[in-house]
Amino acid sequence: MKAQILTVILVLDAVSLALAQSPAKNPLQRHYREGETLVYRMNAVNESWHYSVRAEGAVEKDASGKFFEEFRWTGFVSDGQPVAPTPQTDAFRQRLSLDPDVMASVPDLTKVNPKLIGPITDFMTVYTDLWLAVKTGQLTHAGDHFYMKAGTPASWADGSHVLVGLSSIDFDMTLKSLDTSAGTAVLVVRHVPPEQSQIPLPAPWMQAPVADTPNNWVELVQQPDGKFMGGVGKETFTVELTVSLADGKILSAHMENVVKTIARTCTDKALTQCDPPEPHQIVRTIDIALVQ
């Protein structure tokens, strides 16, 4: 959940500094057709947790004439067991758009099954990566590359359980291929740590890099026993999208998210009285495919 939501927020910050769209024809441009239906299947592994779910949507138009896709989430299977939907989840709708003039927004996730927050925000990350590539207009030929500095810290802290939750990324985008015979384009978007970390770290022991870049991920969690868990490290995403050249819809996407961290359990909020650090690596893989 955390990284996906902040990715969207960072995109909105970054786009305000982006170059204007190129006048060259954009092969990634979405061409909407009102009433078109889309069904995506998502299969994912989050450490030891396996799940699958469907996003069923349709193309609609808002009052200003801008197109968007509205999705409902169905068929959730968690570790091989079907999950019965709640009335709130049944009523939830996720609105996404690849129109470069429509800004993304984080939906209200307070009433959905907490296990669905990850899938919902992963889906948003995929859409927002493509939206950003279309918006900047810098990728028009196979091999084109564009690096966008963002880096502005974004938070997922809730103020009660997660007291500090920050991450910082830049966007490294490449139009990997254009296959006119297959009618597809492949876009790769890497979410990478910026050269200079912009996140404030609450304890001196968090300054040393956990991996090979400045730390760009930090978390402070208050535990039920009154202790505090502090973690710091490096987070990266790589998203590879296959896009239709005919209409710009997403045909498939593969996402890999890795967070290399060290964590310490501490008796004080300042994280000065702590157990020895424990290394931990979070690895998630998500595959999304258009099935209708």
SVG drawing of the C-alpha trace seen along z (x, -y; Angstrom):
<svg xmlns="http://www.w3.org/2000/svg" viewBox="-24 -23 51 45">
<polyline fill="none" stroke="black" stroke-width="0.4" points="0.0,0.0 2.6,-2.5 4.8,-2.8 1.9,-2.8 0.0,-5.7 3.1,-7.8 4.1,-7.0 0.9,-8.7 1.5,-11.7 5.0,-12.0 3.9,-11.9 1.6,-14.8 4.5,-16.8 6.8,-15.9 4.4,-16.6 4.2,-20.3 7.9,-20.6 7.7,-18.4 8.4,-19.6 5.4,-20.4 4.2,-17.6 6.3,-17.1 4.6,-18.0 5.8,-14.7 3.1,-12.0 2.9,-10.1 2.6,-6.3 1.5,-5.8 -1.5,-8.2 -4.8,-6.7 -7.7,-7.0 -10.9,-6.4 -14.2,-5.0 -17.1,-5.7 -18.8,-2.5 -15.8,-0.2 -15.4,2.4 -12.1,3.7 -11.4,6.6 -8.0,7.1 -6.7,10.0 -4.0,9.3 -1.8,12.1 0.6,11.1 3.1,12.4 3.9,10.2 6.6,12.1 4.7,15.3 1.2,14.0 -0.3,15.0 -3.4,13.5 -5.4,12.9 -8.2,10.4 -10.2,8.9 -10.7,5.3 -13.8,4.9 -14.2,1.5 -15.8,-0.7 -14.9,-3.9 -17.0,-6.8 -17.0,-10.6 -17.3,-13.3 -19.3,-16.5 -16.4,-18.4 -16.0,-15.8 -12.9,-14.1 -12.7,-10.3 -11.9,-8.0 -12.1,-4.3 -14.1,-3.2 -13.4,0.1 -14.9,2.4 -13.0,5.2 -14.2,8.8 -13.1,12.4 -10.6,11.8 -8.7,15.0 -6.2,14.8 -3.7,17.8 -6.0,20.0 -9.2,19.1 -12.0,17.0 -12.7,13.8 -16.3,12.9 -16.9,9.2 -18.4,6.8 -21.1,4.4 -18.6,1.5 -16.2,3.3 -19.0,4.0 -19.9,0.3 -16.3,-0.9 -15.3,-2.3 -11.8,-3.2 -11.6,-6.0 -8.4,-6.1 -7.5,-8.0 -4.7,-8.0 -5.9,-11.4 -2.8,-13.7 -5.1,-16.5 -6.8,-14.5 -4.9,-14.5 -4.8,-11.3 -6.2,-11.2 -6.0,-8.7 -9.4,-7.1 -11.1,-6.7 -9.8,-3.4 -11.3,-3.5 -14.2,-1.2 -12.6,1.5 -11.1,4.8 -7.6,3.8 -6.1,6.6 -7.5,5.0 -5.6,1.7 -2.4,3.1 -4.0,4.3 -5.9,1.1 -2.9,-1.1 -0.7,1.2 -3.2,0.8 -3.0,-3.0 0.8,-2.9 0.7,-1.2 -1.8,-3.7 0.1,-6.6 3.4,-5.5 1.8,-5.4 0.0,-8.6 3.3,-10.3 5.0,-9.0 2.1,-10.3 2.0,-13.6 5.8,-14.4 5.6,-13.5 9.3,-12.7 9.1,-9.0 8.2,-8.7 10.8,-6.3 12.1,-3.0 15.1,-3.5 14.0,-7.0 14.8,-7.7 13.7,-10.3 14.7,-10.9 12.4,-12.9 13.7,-14.2 11.0,-14.2 12.4,-13.2 9.9,-15.1 9.2,-13.1 5.7,-11.6 4.1,-10.2 1.9,-7.2 1.9,-7.9 -1.5,-7.7 -0.4,-9.4 -1.5,-6.7 0.1,-3.4 2.5,-4.5 4.1,-7.7 6.6,-8.2 6.3,-6.8 8.3,-8.5 9.8,-7.5 11.4,-9.5 11.8,-8.5 12.8,-9.7 11.4,-8.3 13.6,-6.7 11.5,-6.0 12.5,-4.1 10.4,-3.3 11.9,0.2 10.3,1.2 7.8,0.3 6.5,3.4 4.2,2.2 3.6,5.8 2.3,6.8 0.8,3.4 2.4,3.0 4.8,0.7 6.8,1.7 7.4,-1.0 9.8,-0.5 9.5,-2.8 12.0,-2.5 11.2,-4.2 14.7,-4.9 16.2,-6.7 17.3,-10.3 21.0,-11.2 20.5,-13.2 18.0,-11.8 15.3,-14.3 13.7,-12.3 14.4,-13.4 15.6,-10.5 14.5,-10.4 17.6,-8.7 21.4,-9.0 21.7,-5.2 19.5,-5.5 22.0,-7.7 24.3,-4.9 23.1,-3.6 21.5,-0.1 22.3,0.6 24.3,-1.2 22.4,-4.5 21.2,-7.0 18.3,-5.6 15.0,-6.7 12.6,-4.8 11.9,-5.2 9.2,-4.1 8.5,-4.4 5.7,-2.3 4.2,-2.2 3.6,1.4 0.8,2.7 3.2,3.4 4.2,-0.3 7.5,0.2 8.6,-1.3 9.8,0.3 12.1,-1.8 13.1,-0.8 15.2,-2.4 16.4,-1.4 16.2,-1.5 13.1,-1.1 12.8,-0.6 10.1,0.3 10.4,1.5 7.2,1.5 7.1,2.9 4.0,2.1 2.8,3.5 0.6,0.9 -1.6,1.1 -0.5,-1.1 -4.0,-1.1 -5.7,-2.9 -3.1,-3.2 -4.8,-0.8 -2.7,1.2 -2.5,4.8 -0.3,6.1 2.1,5.0 4.7,6.6 5.8,4.9 8.7,5.7 9.0,3.9 12.0,4.4 12.6,2.8 16.0,3.5 15.8,2.5 17.2,2.8 14.8,2.6 15.2,2.1 12.8,2.5 13.2,-0.4 11.8,-1.3 11.7,-5.0 10.1,-7.1 13.5,-8.8 14.9,-5.3 17.9,-5.6 17.4,-2.6 17.1,0.2 17.8,3.9 20.4,4.8 19.4,4.1 17.8,6.9 18.1,6.9 14.9,7.6 14.0,7.6 10.5,7.1 9.9,8.5 6.7,8.1 5.8,9.1 2.6,8.1 1.3,9.2 -1.7,7.6 -3.2,8.7 -6.1,7.5 -8.5,10.5 -11.4,8.8"/>
</svg>
